[in-house]
């Protein structure tokens, strides 16, 4: 995660994503969409994990909440390039994260400070989503978008749970994440 290989792998994924996106015919109805995860997809939490054993420690929710509240997670440079390229192509961008609704303001602030602006929607877990597996939660939220008429052409995430399930994108792009796995 701290070496050039990780950055290079992320760059490869972003380049494949942009190459695919450039083949999509964008309709004038404004319903061509791309979905992004947040953690280890748009933002890197490497500073947090560096301080907490690179994922070797048991997850501590209160420490994580403190980190999120700081809104200091930097952008993954290749993801920011992809994000801005998709905006320029006129995709509607949805940010779909497993973060909790109580973290909305901190998440929004962090995304904006890192350079991510102009998304169509920021979707977080509500109180009723507690205990719902990530694949189901994200599938249900993508389903809402599809039911609203959006065509999800692309989906970017670092976990298979970001990409699989139902109401999936026409193409999905998985970023590497050797620190943790979410089922």
Secondary structure, 3 states (H helix, E strand, C coil): CCCHHHHHHHHHHHHHHHHHHCCCCCCCCCCEEEEECCECCCEECHHHHHHCHHHCCCCCHHHHHHHHHHCCCEECHHHHHHHHHHHHCCCEEEEEEEEEHHHHHHHHHHHHHCCCCCCCEEEEECHHHCCCCHHHHHHHHHHHHHHCCCEEEEEEECCHHHHCCCCCCCEEEECCCCCCCCC
